[in-house]
Amino acid sequence: LVFAYAAVGDTEGAERELETAYQLGGEDIRFFIDAGYRFAERQSWLAAARMFVRALELQKQAGNTVDEPFRTAVHQAVYMAAEFPQARDYIPFSKYEPLDPSMYMVADARYIFYNIDQADGQAALEAVRFLKEGMYETDLLLAEFIMELGRADEARPLLETLLSKTAVHEWIKSLADEMLNSIP
């Protein structure tokens, strides 16, 4: 029903049904993973991130290991959702932070940049870049910030480097390519 409400533009109905599904999901890890992927396919990043974070929380509680494809999907959803004003409470960030501290810091920096203060967002990003070198999400976010500040030519080398590395996840390469192609 969430998708039906969303398809007709009934945001309140979609949110109400999503919350019902979230509550009914209980501790069913598979439910939250599947729901997260369904929302991600539709680029409903807030909903995908909320479902994925719940699945991640349940997996950690159960002592399960988190496979790389799922971790990558979580990173993408949380990264994309972080720009929305309701992200901190809706996802919720407070539950995500202990589960994946480095990616939480990236998401929080993106949230701060878009919703609170650009300089504070940049400072938060620098902190995570200092603590976690080699995290491609931080390079992507740095390029994004630079472009948002109107200095696209400075972002070009970062984006080209991301595109040239084989270890970079496809979603990061896709966003980097999109940003690079937007530079005149």
C-alpha positions in Angstrom: 0.0 0.0 0.0 2.9 2.4 0.6 3.7 2.4 -3.1 0.0 2.8 -4.1 -0.3 5.9 -1.9 3.0 7.3 -3.2 1.9 6.7 -6.8 -1.1 8.9 -6.4 0.8 11.6 -4.5 -0.7 10.8 -1.0 2.4 11.4 1.0 0.6 11.2 4.4 -1.0 7.9 3.4 2.3 6.5 2.2 4.0 7.5 5.5 1.2 6.1 7.6 1.4 2.7 5.8 5.2 2.7 6.0 5.0 3.2 9.7 2.5 0.4 10.0 4.7 -1.9 8.0 7.7 -0.9 10.1 5.9 -1.8 13.3 4.5 -5.1 11.9 7.9 -6.1 10.7 8.9 -6.7 14.3 12.2 -8.5 14.3 12.0 -10.1 10.8 15.4 -9.2 9.3 14.4 -10.5 5.9 11.3 -8.3 5.8 13.3 -5.2 6.5 16.0 -6.1 4.0 13.5 -6.9 1.2 11.5 -3.7 2.0 14.7 -1.6 1.9 15.7 -3.0 -1.5 12.2 -2.3 -2.8 12.3 1.3 -1.7 15.8 1.7 -3.0 14.7 0.5 -6.4 12.2 3.3 -6.4 14.8 5.8 -5.1 12.7 6.3 -2.0 15.8 6.9 0.0 14.4 7.9 3.4 12.2 4.8 3.5 15.0 2.5 2.2 17.4 3.9 4.8 14.9 3.4 7.6 14.3 -0.2 6.6 17.9 -1.0 6.0 19.0 0.5 9.3 16.4 -1.6 11.2 17.6 -4.7 9.4 21.2 -3.8 10.2 20.3 -3.3 13.8 18.5 -6.7 14.0 21.4 -8.4 12.3 23.9 -7.0 14.8 21.6 -8.0 17.7 21.4 -11.5 16.3 25.2 -11.6 16.0 25.0 -12.1 12.2 27.7 -10.9 9.9 26.8 -8.2 7.4 27.6 -9.1 3.8 29.2 -6.5 1.5 26.4 -6.1 -1.0 24.0 -5.3 1.9 26.4 -2.9 3.6 26.8 -1.2 0.2 23.1 -0.8 -0.2 22.8 0.6 3.3 25.6 3.1 2.6 23.9 4.3 -0.6 20.4 4.6 1.0 21.7 6.5 4.1 24.0 8.7 2.0 21.1 9.7 -0.3 18.6 10.1 2.5 20.9 12.3 4.5 20.1 15.5 2.6 16.4 15.5 3.6 15.4 17.6 6.6 13.6 14.7 8.4 16.5 12.2 7.9 18.0 12.4 11.4 14.8 11.5 13.1 13.2 9.4 10.5 16.0 6.9 9.8 16.9 7.4 12.8 20.5 8.4 13.0 20.7 7.7 16.7 20.3 4.0 16.0 22.6 4.0 13.0 25.6 5.7 14.7 26.7 2.7 16.8 26.1 0.2 13.9 28.3 1.9 11.3 30.1 4.9 12.9 32.2 6.0 9.9 29.2 6.0 7.5 27.1 7.7 10.1 29.6 10.5 10.2 29.5 10.9 6.4 25.7 11.0 6.5 25.7 13.4 9.4 28.1 15.7 7.5 25.8 15.6 4.5 22.8 16.3 6.6 24.5 19.3 8.4 25.6 20.8 5.1 22.2 20.7 3.5 20.0 21.4 6.5 22.0 23.4 9.1 25.2 25.1 8.0 27.5 24.5 5.0 30.6 25.4 7.0 29.7 23.0 9.8 28.9 20.3 7.3 32.4 20.8 5.7 34.0 20.6 9.2 32.1 17.4 10.0 33.3 15.9 6.7 36.9 16.8 7.4 36.7 15.1 10.8 35.6 11.8 9.2 38.1 12.1 6.4 40.8 12.5 9.1 39.5 9.5 11.1 38.8 7.2 8.1 41.2 7.6 5.2 40.3 5.8 2.0 36.6 5.9 2.4 35.3 6.6 -1.1 32.0 8.1 0.3 34.0 10.9 1.8 35.7 11.7 -1.5 32.3 11.8 -3.2 30.8 14.0 -0.5 33.8 16.4 -0.7 33.3 16.7 -4.5 29.6 17.3 -3.9 30.3 20.0 -1.4 32.8 21.7 -3.6 30.3 21.7 -6.5 27.5 23.0 -4.3 29.8 25.9 -3.4 30.3 26.8 -7.0 33.8 25.5 -7.5 33.1 22.6 -10.0 36.6 22.7 -11.5 38.1 21.8 -8.1 35.8 18.8 -7.9 36.8 17.4 -11.3 40.1 15.6 -10.2 38.3 14.0 -7.2 35.5 12.8 -9.5 37.9 11.5 -12.1 39.8 9.6 -9.5 36.7 8.0 -8.1 35.7 6.9 -11.6 39.2 5.4 -12.3 39.4 3.2 -9.3 38.1 -0.4 -9.6 37.3 -0.8 -5.9 34.8 2.1 -5.9 31.2 0.9 -5.6 29.0 1.3 -8.6 26.6 3.7 -6.9 29.4 6.1 -6.0 30.8 5.9 -9.6 27.3 6.6 -11.0 27.0 9.7 -8.8 30.5 10.8 -9.6 29.9 10.4 -13.3 26.6 12.4 -13.0 28.4 15.2 -11.2 31.3 15.2 -13.7 29.0 15.4 -16.6 27.2 18.4 -15.1 30.5 20.4 -15.1 30.5 22.7 -18.2 
